[in-house]
Amino acid sequence: MRVDEFDFHLPESQIAQHPPAERGTSRLMVLDRASGETTIGHVSDLTAWLRAGDVLVLNDTRVFPARLLGRRLPGGGRLECLLVASHGAGAWDALVHPGQRLKIGSRFVCEGEGGAIHGEIVGRSDYGRRTVHLRAEGFADVDEAIEAIGHMPLPPYIRRPDASEDRDRYQTVFGTHRGSVAAPTAGLHFTPDLLAQLRAIGVEIVTITLHVGYGTFKPVRVDIVEEHIVDPERYDVSTTAADAINRAKAEGRRVVVVGTTSTRALESAAGADGRVRAGAATTTLYIRPGHRFQVVDALMTNFHVPRSSLLFLVCAFGGREHVLGAYARAIDEGLRFYSYGDAMLIT
């Protein structure tokens, strides 16, 4: 399939630049993937769309402030470094800008209240990717320094500096395991009250972990969908979650998955028999039209960037024509798109 078959025009005014004033008040489009029919309401309506016996799967990863702003040494030119994956002992894969000017051996410093992070380029790849070695000054270790000095890694279509509100609103209320460089955005809509309401009607809620890395937001730079390659991401499915999901599947109950990240983790963890295997692993699974879903019965997700691997996944689940038709209606109805935008439930 051609990548341009997954294109659409979105008015810039519909790219959400801030979260809604109150968490959980976003709009919700429900798409019936069998008929293509859509209904628009609010996220609070989930109690009407989910039912007793459903298993709701959430990704409990937490975003860390992976965006470092600093200056090059010597010279003082501005530098931005997005930490993507840790290799331990201060070594990180990173996206560095301006990458073309930073050769191996280049040094930089990121300063903040309490100390600084000193960095050196020790390896390089394509498209601005570098291996950097970080050293903390004034902090117990590099992780503590990143938490203090780093900025929340808002995506580039949010055209503003990160603010104090993003430390809270670019996290889910149930995130517990630090490790993501982007939020599992479908989970941002849930409040403790909504989760309690869902439990009260008999929805079983379980969590799994997939740390969102470069594989989720890596740009598609090819013309043919099948030629794109996603980068590896780490996931962990607990025995409790796997057992709950496998029981539901065996009993004919729905597994409702929140987010493309949770979807990728569960489909990766499924064996040939369709049962979810507990455990931690790394996945390079690339879900695109033609994928046969073994676990997911319904998917809640945000509205995604055109020509992206996340849109390919959503179209694989909901059908390309139905999904793009729903997107067209969402645009006509003024729904907000992307990370801080509205949500879609595909049943």
C-alpha positions as a Markdown table, in Angstrom:
| # | Residue | x | y | z |
|---|---|---|---|---|
| 1 | Met | 0.0 | 0.0 | 0.0 |
| 2 | Arg | 1.1 | 3.6 | -0.7 |
| 3 | Val | 1.7 | 5.9 | 2.3 |
| 4 | Asp | -0.2 | 8.7 | 0.6 |
| 5 | Glu | -3.4 | 6.5 | 0.9 |
| 6 | Phe | -3.3 | 7.5 | 4.6 |
| 7 | Asp | -3.1 | 11.3 | 4.1 |
| 8 | Phe | -5.7 | 13.9 | 5.0 |
| 9 | His | -5.8 | 17.7 | 5.5 |
| 10 | Leu | -6.2 | 19.0 | 9.0 |
| 11 | Pro | -6.8 | 22.7 | 9.7 |
| 12 | Glu | -4.0 | 23.8 | 12.0 |
| 13 | Ser | -6.7 | 25.3 | 14.3 |
| 14 | Gln | -7.8 | 21.8 | 15.2 |
| 15 | Ile | -4.3 | 20.7 | 16.5 |
| 16 | Ala | -4.8 | 20.9 | 20.3 |
| 17 | Gln | -2.1 | 23.1 | 21.8 |
| 18 | His | -3.2 | 22.6 | 25.4 |
| 19 | Pro | -5.1 | 19.9 | 27.3 |
| 20 | Pro | -8.7 | 20.6 | 28.0 |
| 21 | Ala | -9.3 | 22.8 | 31.0 |
| 22 | Glu | -10.4 | 19.8 | 33.0 |
| 23 | Arg | -9.2 | 16.2 | 32.5 |
| 24 | Gly | -11.8 | 13.9 | 31.2 |
| 25 | Thr | -14.0 | 16.4 | 29.4 |
| 26 | Ser | -12.8 | 15.7 | 25.9 |
| 27 | Arg | -15.2 | 14.6 | 23.2 |
| 28 | Leu | -15.4 | 11.0 | 22.1 |
| 29 | Met | -16.2 | 9.7 | 18.6 |
| 30 | Val | -17.4 | 6.0 | 18.6 |
| 31 | Leu | -16.8 | 4.2 | 15.3 |
| 32 | Asp | -18.6 | 0.9 | 14.5 |
| 33 | Arg | -16.0 | -0.8 | 12.4 |
| 34 | Ala | -18.5 | -3.2 | 10.9 |
| 35 | Ser | -20.8 | -0.5 | 9.5 |
| 36 | Gly | -18.6 | 2.6 | 9.5 |
| 37 | Glu | -21.3 | 4.5 | 11.5 |
| 38 | Thr | -20.0 | 7.1 | 13.9 |
| 39 | Thr | -21.5 | 8.7 | 17.1 |
| 40 | Ile | -20.0 | 11.8 | 18.8 |
| 41 | Gly | -20.3 | 12.3 | 22.6 |
| 42 | His | -17.9 | 12.8 | 25.4 |
| 43 | Val | -15.3 | 10.6 | 27.2 |
| 44 | Ser | -17.6 | 10.4 | 30.2 |
| 45 | Asp | -20.0 | 8.4 | 28.0 |
| 46 | Leu | -17.6 | 5.4 | 28.2 |
| 47 | Thr | -19.9 | 4.0 | 30.9 |
| 48 | Ala | -22.6 | 3.6 | 28.3 |
| 49 | Trp | -20.3 | 2.1 | 25.6 |
| 50 | Leu | -18.5 | -0.4 | 27.9 |
| 51 | Arg | -20.3 | -3.2 | 29.7 |
| 52 | Ala | -20.0 | -5.6 | 32.6 |
| 53 | Gly | -17.4 | -8.3 | 31.8 |
| 54 | Asp | -15.3 | -6.1 | 29.6 |
| 55 | Val | -11.6 | -6.0 | 30.4 |
| 56 | Leu | -10.1 | -2.5 | 30.0 |
| 57 | Val | -6.3 | -2.5 | 29.4 |
| 58 | Leu | -4.3 | 0.6 | 30.3 |
| 59 | Asn | -0.6 | 1.4 | 29.7 |
| 60 | Asp | 0.9 | 2.4 | 33.1 |
| 61 | Thr | 4.1 | 3.9 | 31.8 |
| 62 | Arg | 5.2 | 7.4 | 32.9 |
| 63 | Val | 6.8 | 10.0 | 30.8 |
| 64 | Phe | 10.1 | 11.4 | 32.0 |
| 65 | Pro | 11.4 | 15.0 | 31.1 |
| 66 | Ala | 13.5 | 13.7 | 28.3 |
| 67 | Arg | 14.0 | 17.0 | 26.5 |
| 68 | Leu | 17.2 | 18.7 | 27.4 |
| 69 | Leu | 17.9 | 22.3 | 26.4 |
| 70 | Gly | 21.5 | 23.5 | 26.5 |
| 71 | Arg | 24.5 | 25.0 | 24.7 |
| 72 | Arg | 27.4 | 23.7 | 22.8 |
| 73 | Leu | 30.9 | 23.8 | 24.2 |
| 74 | Pro | 32.8 | 25.8 | 23.3 |
| 75 | Gly | 31.0 | 28.5 | 21.5 |
| 76 | Gly | 27.6 | 28.5 | 23.3 |
| 77 | Gly | 25.3 | 27.8 | 20.3 |
| 78 | Arg | 21.9 | 26.5 | 21.3 |
| 79 | Leu | 21.3 | 22.7 | 21.4 |
| 80 | Glu | 18.3 | 20.5 | 22.0 |
| 81 | Cys | 18.7 | 16.8 | 22.9 |
| 82 | Leu | 15.7 | 14.4 | 23.2 |
| 83 | Leu | 16.7 | 11.3 | 25.1 |
| 84 | Val | 15.2 | 8.2 | 23.5 |
| 85 | Ala | 16.7 | 5.1 | 25.2 |
| 86 | Ser | 19.1 | 4.5 | 28.0 |
| 87 | His | 22.0 | 2.0 | 27.7 |
| 88 | Gly | 23.1 | 2.5 | 31.3 |
| 89 | Ala | 26.2 | 4.1 | 32.8 |
| 90 | Gly | 25.2 | 7.5 | 31.4 |
| 91 | Ala | 24.9 | 6.4 | 27.7 |
| 92 | Trp | 21.8 | 7.3 | 25.8 |
| 93 | Asp | 20.4 | 7.2 | 22.3 |
| 94 | Ala | 19.2 | 10.7 | 21.5 |
| 95 | Leu | 17.8 | 12.9 | 18.8 |
| 96 | Val | 20.1 | 16.0 | 18.8 |
| 97 | His | 19.5 | 19.3 | 17.0 |
| 98 | Pro | 21.3 | 20.7 | 15.2 |
| 99 | Gly | 22.6 | 17.2 | 14.6 |
| 100 | Gln | 24.6 | 18.1 | 11.4 |
| 101 | Arg | 26.9 | 20.3 | 13.3 |
| 102 | Leu | 27.7 | 17.9 | 16.1 |
| 103 | Lys | 30.4 | 15.5 | 15.3 |
| 104 | Ile | 31.7 | 12.7 | 17.6 |
| 105 | Gly | 33.6 | 14.3 | 20.4 |
| 106 | Ser | 31.4 | 17.4 | 20.5 |
| 107 | Arg | 30.4 | 18.5 | 24.0 |
| 108 | Phe | 27.5 | 20.4 | 25.5 |
| 109 | Val | 26.0 | 21.4 | 28.8 |
| 110 | Cys | 22.4 | 21.8 | 30.1 |
| 111 | Glu | 22.2 | 23.9 | 33.2 |
| 112 | Gly | 19.4 | 24.3 | 35.7 |
| 113 | Glu | 18.6 | 25.0 | 39.3 |
| 114 | Gly | 20.8 | 22.8 | 41.4 |
| 115 | Gly | 23.4 | 21.8 | 38.9 |
| 116 | Ala | 24.0 | 20.8 | 35.3 |
| 117 | Ile | 24.2 | 17.9 | 32.9 |
| 118 | His | 27.4 | 17.6 | 30.8 |
| 119 | Gly | 27.2 | 15.7 | 27.6 |
| 120 | Glu | 29.5 | 14.4 | 24.8 |
| 121 | Ile | 28.6 | 12.9 | 21.4 |
| 122 | Val | 30.2 | 9.4 | 21.3 |
| 123 | Gly | 28.4 | 7.9 | 18.3 |
| 124 | Arg | 26.2 | 9.0 | 15.4 |
| 125 | Ser | 23.5 | 7.6 | 13.1 |
| 126 | Asp | 21.1 | 9.0 | 10.6 |
| 127 | Tyr | 18.5 | 11.8 | 10.8 |
| 128 | Gly | 20.1 | 13.5 | 13.8 |
| 129 | Arg | 20.3 | 10.4 | 16.0 |
| 130 | Arg | 23.3 | 10.3 | 18.2 |
| 131 | Thr | 24.7 | 8.3 | 21.1 |
| 132 | Val | 25.5 | 10.7 | 24.0 |
| 133 | His | 27.3 | 10.2 | 27.3 |
| 134 | Leu | 25.8 | 12.2 | 30.1 |
| 135 | Arg | 27.4 | 13.2 | 33.4 |
| 136 | Ala | 25.6 | 15.0 | 36.3 |
| 137 | Glu | 27.0 | 17.9 | 38.3 |
| 138 | Gly | 25.4 | 18.8 | 41.5 |
| 139 | Phe | 23.0 | 15.8 | 41.6 |
| 140 | Ala | 23.2 | 12.3 | 42.9 |
| 141 | Asp | 23.1 | 10.8 | 39.4 |
| 142 | Val | 22.0 | 11.5 | 35.8 |
| 143 | Asp | 18.4 | 10.4 | 36.4 |
| 144 | Glu | 18.0 | 12.9 | 39.2 |
| 145 | Ala | 19.5 | 15.6 | 37.1 |
| 146 | Ile | 17.2 | 14.8 | 34.2 |
| 147 | Glu | 14.1 | 15.0 | 36.5 |
| 148 | Ala | 15.3 | 18.4 | 37.7 |
| 149 | Ile | 16.6 | 20.0 | 34.5 |
| 150 | Gly | 14.7 | 18.2 | 31.7 |
| 151 | His | 11.6 | 19.4 | 30.0 |
| 152 | Met | 8.5 | 17.4 | 29.1 |
| 153 | Pro | 8.9 | 16.1 | 25.6 |
| 154 | Leu | 5.9 | 17.6 | 23.9 |
| 155 | Pro | 5.6 | 16.7 | 20.3 |
| 156 | Pro | 6.7 | 19.3 | 17.7 |
| 157 | Tyr | 3.1 | 20.0 | 16.5 |
| 158 | Ile | 2.5 | 21.6 | 19.9 |
| 159 | Arg | 4.0 | 24.9 | 19.1 |
| 160 | Arg | 4.8 | 26.3 | 22.5 |
| 161 | Pro | 7.3 | 25.8 | 25.2 |
| 162 | Asp | 6.4 | 23.2 | 27.8 |
| 163 | Ala | 4.8 | 24.6 | 31.0 |
| 164 | Ser | 4.4 | 23.5 | 34.6 |
| 165 | Glu | 0.9 | 22.1 | 33.7 |
| 166 | Asp | 2.5 | 19.6 | 31.3 |
| 167 | Arg | 4.3 | 17.9 | 34.2 |
| 168 | Asp | 0.8 | 16.8 | 35.3 |
| 169 | Arg | -1.4 | 16.8 | 32.2 |
| 170 | Tyr | 1.1 | 15.0 | 29.9 |
| 171 | Gln | 0.9 | 12.1 | 32.3 |
| 172 | Thr | -1.9 | 9.6 | 32.9 |
| 173 | Val | -3.4 | 9.4 | 36.4 |
| 174 | Phe | -2.4 | 5.7 | 36.7 |
| 175 | Gly | 1.2 | 5.9 | 35.3 |
| 176 | Thr | 3.7 | 4.3 | 37.7 |
| 177 | His | 6.6 | 3.0 | 35.7 |
| 178 | Arg | 9.0 | 5.8 | 34.4 |
| 179 | Gly | 10.4 | 5.2 | 31.0 |
| 180 | Ser | 8.5 | 6.9 | 28.1 |
| 181 | Val | 9.6 | 9.8 | 25.9 |
| 182 | Ala | 6.0 | 10.4 | 24.8 |
| 183 | Ala | 2.7 | 10.0 | 26.6 |
| 184 | Pro | 0.3 | 7.1 | 25.9 |
| 185 | Thr | -2.2 | 9.8 | 24.9 |
| 186 | Ala | -5.4 | 7.8 | 24.9 |
| 187 | Gly | -4.9 | 7.2 | 28.6 |
| 188 | Leu | -4.8 | 11.0 | 29.3 |
| 189 | His | -8.6 | 11.1 | 29.3 |
| 190 | Phe | -9.2 | 9.0 | 32.3 |
| 191 | Thr | -9.8 | 10.4 | 35.8 |
| 192 | Pro | -9.9 | 8.5 | 39.0 |
| 193 | Asp | -13.7 | 9.1 | 39.1 |
| 194 | Leu | -14.2 | 7.7 | 35.6 |
| 195 | Leu | -12.2 | 4.6 | 36.4 |
| 196 | Ala | -14.3 | 4.1 | 39.6 |
| 197 | Gln | -17.5 | 4.4 | 37.6 |
| 198 | Leu | -16.3 | 1.8 | 35.1 |
| 199 | Arg | -15.4 | -0.6 | 37.9 |
| 200 | Ala | -18.8 | 0.0 | 39.4 |
| 201 | Ile | -20.6 | -1.2 | 36.3 |
| 202 | Gly | -18.5 | -4.4 | 36.2 |
| 203 | Val | -15.6 | -3.4 | 33.9 |
| 204 | Glu | -12.4 | -5.2 | 35.0 |
| 205 | Ile | -9.4 | -2.9 | 34.7 |
| 206 | Val | -5.8 | -4.1 | 34.3 |
| 207 | Thr | -2.5 | -2.4 | 33.5 |
| 208 | Ile | 0.4 | -3.4 | 31.3 |
| 209 | Thr | 3.6 | -1.4 | 30.5 |
| 210 | Leu | 5.0 | -0.3 | 27.2 |
| 211 | His | 7.6 | 2.4 | 27.3 |
| 212 | Val | 7.0 | 4.7 | 24.4 |
| 213 | Gly | 10.2 | 5.3 | 22.5 |
| 214 | Tyr | 11.3 | 6.4 | 19.0 |
| 215 | Gly | 9.5 | 3.5 | 17.5 |
| 216 | Thr | 6.1 | 5.1 | 18.2 |
| 217 | Phe | 6.7 | 8.5 | 16.6 |
| 218 | Lys | 9.5 | 7.8 | 14.1 |
| 219 | Pro | 8.5 | 9.6 | 10.9 |
| 220 | Val | 7.6 | 7.5 | 7.8 |
| 221 | Arg | 10.2 | 8.4 | 5.2 |
| 222 | Val | 9.2 | 5.8 | 2.5 |
| 223 | Asp | 6.5 | 5.7 | -0.1 |
| 224 | Ile | 5.3 | 2.2 | 0.5 |
| 225 | Val | 3.7 | 1.3 | 3.9 |
| 226 | Glu | 5.3 | -2.1 | 4.0 |
| 227 | Glu | 8.9 | -0.7 | 3.7 |
| 228 | His | 8.7 | 1.3 | 6.9 |
| 229 | Ile | 10.7 | -0.2 | 9.8 |
| 230 | Val | 9.7 | 0.6 | 13.4 |
| 231 | Asp | 12.3 | 0.7 | 16.2 |
| 232 | Pro | 12.2 | -1.6 | 19.2 |
| 233 | Glu | 10.2 | -0.7 | 22.4 |
| 234 | Arg | 10.1 | -2.5 | 25.7 |
| 235 | Tyr | 7.0 | -3.9 | 27.2 |
| 236 | Asp | 5.9 | -5.9 | 30.3 |
| 237 | Val | 2.7 | -7.9 | 30.8 |
| 238 | Ser | 2.1 | -9.1 | 34.3 |
| 239 | Thr | 0.7 | -12.5 | 35.1 |
| 240 | Thr | -2.4 | -10.8 | 36.6 |
| 241 | Ala | -3.1 | -8.9 | 33.4 |
| 242 | Ala | -2.4 | -11.9 | 31.1 |
| 243 | Asp | -4.7 | -14.1 | 33.2 |
| 244 | Ala | -7.5 | -11.6 | 33.1 |
| 245 | Ile | -7.2 | -11.1 | 29.4 |
| 246 | Asn | -7.0 | -14.8 | 28.6 |
| 247 | Arg | -10.1 | -15.5 | 30.8 |
| 248 | Ala | -12.1 | -12.9 | 29.0 |
| 249 | Lys | -11.1 | -14.2 | 25.6 |
| 250 | Ala | -12.0 | -17.8 | 26.6 |
| 251 | Glu | -15.4 | -16.6 | 28.0 |
| 252 | Gly | -16.3 | -14.5 | 25.0 |
| 253 | Arg | -15.9 | -11.2 | 26.8 |
| 254 | Arg | -14.4 | -8.1 | 25.2 |
| 255 | Val | -10.8 | -6.9 | 25.6 |
| 256 | Val | -11.0 | -3.1 | 25.3 |
| 257 | Val | -7.5 | -1.7 | 24.8 |
| 258 | Val | -6.6 | 1.9 | 25.5 |
| 259 | Gly | -4.0 | 3.2 | 23.1 |
| 260 | Thr | -1.9 | 2.0 | 20.2 |
| 261 | Thr | 1.0 | 1.3 | 22.6 |
| 262 | Ser | -1.1 | -1.1 | 24.7 |
| 263 | Thr | -2.3 | -2.7 | 21.4 |
| 264 | Arg | 1.2 | -3.2 | 20.2 |
| 265 | Ala | 2.3 | -4.8 | 23.5 |
| 266 | Leu | -0.6 | -7.2 | 23.7 |
| 267 | Glu | -0.4 | -8.3 | 20.0 |
| 268 | Ser | 3.3 | -8.8 | 20.6 |
| 269 | Ala | 2.7 | -10.9 | 23.7 |
| 270 | Ala | 0.1 | -13.2 | 22.0 |
| 271 | Gly | 1.3 | -16.6 | 21.1 |
| 272 | Ala | 0.3 | -18.6 | 18.0 |
| 273 | Asp | -2.8 | -19.9 | 20.0 |
| 274 | Gly | -3.9 | -16.3 | 20.7 |
| 275 | Arg | -3.2 | -16.5 | 24.4 |
| 276 | Val | -1.3 | -13.6 | 26.0 |
| 277 | Arg | 2.0 | -14.6 | 27.5 |
| 278 | Ala | 3.1 | -12.8 | 30.7 |
| 279 | Gly | 6.6 | -11.4 | 30.8 |
| 280 | Ala | 8.9 | -8.6 | 29.7 |
| 281 | Ala | 10.3 | -8.4 | 26.2 |
| 282 | Thr | 11.2 | -6.0 | 23.4 |
| 283 | Thr | 9.0 | -5.7 | 20.4 |
| 284 | Thr | 9.5 | -4.6 | 16.8 |
| 285 | Leu | 6.0 | -5.6 | 15.7 |
| 286 | Tyr | 4.8 | -3.3 | 12.9 |
| 287 | Ile | 1.0 | -3.3 | 12.8 |
| 288 | Arg | -0.4 | -2.2 | 9.5 |
| 289 | Pro | -3.4 | -3.1 | 7.3 |
| 290 | Gly | -3.5 | -6.9 | 6.8 |
| 291 | His | -2.5 | -7.6 | 10.4 |
| 292 | Arg | -4.7 | -10.3 | 12.1 |
| 293 | Phe | -5.6 | -9.1 | 15.6 |
| 294 | Gln | -5.5 | -11.8 | 18.2 |
| 295 | Val | -6.3 | -10.0 | 21.4 |
| 296 | Val | -7.9 | -6.6 | 20.8 |
| 297 | Asp | -11.8 | -6.4 | 20.5 |
| 298 | Ala | -12.2 | -2.7 | 20.9 |
| 299 | Leu | -9.6 | 0.1 | 20.7 |
| 300 | Met | -9.7 | 3.6 | 22.3 |
| 301 | Thr | -7.2 | 6.0 | 20.8 |
| 302 | Asn | -6.6 | 9.6 | 19.9 |
| 303 | Phe | -6.7 | 11.1 | 16.4 |
| 304 | His | -3.3 | 10.6 | 14.8 |
| 305 | Val | -0.9 | 12.4 | 12.4 |
| 306 | Pro | -1.5 | 11.6 | 8.7 |
| 307 | Arg | 0.9 | 9.2 | 7.0 |
| 308 | Ser | 2.1 | 7.8 | 10.4 |
| 309 | Ser | 2.6 | 4.3 | 11.7 |
| 310 | Leu | 0.0 | 5.0 | 14.4 |
| 311 | Leu | -2.6 | 5.8 | 11.8 |
| 312 | Phe | -1.6 | 2.6 | 9.9 |
| 313 | Leu | -2.3 | 0.6 | 13.1 |
| 314 | Val | -5.7 | 2.3 | 13.6 |
| 315 | Cys | -6.6 | 1.6 | 10.0 |
| 316 | Ala | -5.5 | -2.0 | 10.4 |
| 317 | Phe | -8.1 | -2.4 | 13.2 |
| 318 | Gly | -10.9 | -0.2 | 12.0 |
| 319 | Gly | -10.5 | -0.4 | 8.2 |
| 320 | Arg | -8.9 | 2.3 | 6.2 |
| 321 | Glu | -12.0 | 3.6 | 4.6 |
| 322 | His | -14.1 | 3.6 | 7.8 |
| 323 | Val | -11.3 | 5.3 | 9.8 |
| 324 | Leu | -10.5 | 8.0 | 7.2 |
| 325 | Gly | -14.2 | 8.6 | 6.9 |
| 326 | Ala | -14.5 | 9.0 | 10.6 |
| 327 | Tyr | -11.5 | 11.4 | 10.6 |
| 328 | Ala | -13.3 | 13.5 | 7.9 |
| 329 | Arg | -16.4 | 13.8 | 10.0 |
| 330 | Ala | -14.3 | 14.6 | 13.1 |
| 331 | Ile | -12.7 | 17.4 | 11.2 |
| 332 | Asp | -16.1 | 18.7 | 10.0 |
| 333 | Glu | -17.4 | 18.5 | 13.6 |
| 334 | Gly | -14.4 | 20.5 | 15.0 |
| 335 | Leu | -12.9 | 17.8 | 17.1 |
| 336 | Arg | -9.4 | 18.4 | 18.4 |
| 337 | Phe | -6.5 | 16.2 | 17.1 |
| 338 | Tyr | -3.3 | 14.6 | 18.4 |
| 339 | Ser | -1.8 | 14.3 | 21.8 |
| 340 | Tyr | -4.0 | 16.8 | 23.8 |
| 341 | Gly | -7.0 | 16.3 | 21.5 |
| 342 | Asp | -10.2 | 14.3 | 21.6 |
| 343 | Ala | -10.6 | 10.5 | 21.5 |
| 344 | Met | -12.0 | 7.7 | 19.4 |
| 345 | Leu | -13.4 | 4.4 | 20.4 |
| 346 | Ile | -13.5 | 1.7 | 17.7 |
| 347 | Thr | -15.8 | -1.2 | 18.5 |
